[in-house]
Amino acid sequence: MKKLCPDLTALSDDALREFWRVHQPLQLKRLGDRLLAESLPKLQARPPEFYVPDLAARRQAINLTLAQAAIQLGVTPTILAAWESGEVRPPASLPLIYAQALT
C-alpha cells in the first residue's frame, strides 16, 4: 500500500537526503505533486551545491528513458525534461531519487 508523500519542501537538506535514503518513489502517493512544489522558488533557496548539473546523465545511467522515469515520478515527460535541461529549476530531491535508482 502506498504511503502519502510528506511535504518535501519542509524538510531540511539532511532530512531530505535521509528520506530518500530509506524511501522508494513507487511507495509514495502524490509524489509528483510534492516534486512540483519543490521545484518552485523558495524564500530560502538551497545552496547551489545541493543541485547537480547532470540529471539526464544520471537517469540514463540507471537505464531509464525520460518517459519511464516520468511515470515512476508521477510527472509528465515534459516537466521532467524541463527539470533535466535546467529550463525549470529541478526539485532538490531529483538527484537523490536518481541515486536510489527509481527501482
Buried (B, 14 or more C-beta within 10 A) or exposed (E): EEEEBBEBBEBEEEEBBEBBEEBEBEEBEBBBEBBBBBBEEEEEEBEEEEBBEEBBEBBBEBEBEBEBBBBBBBBBBEBBBBBBEEEBBBBBBBBBBBBBEBE
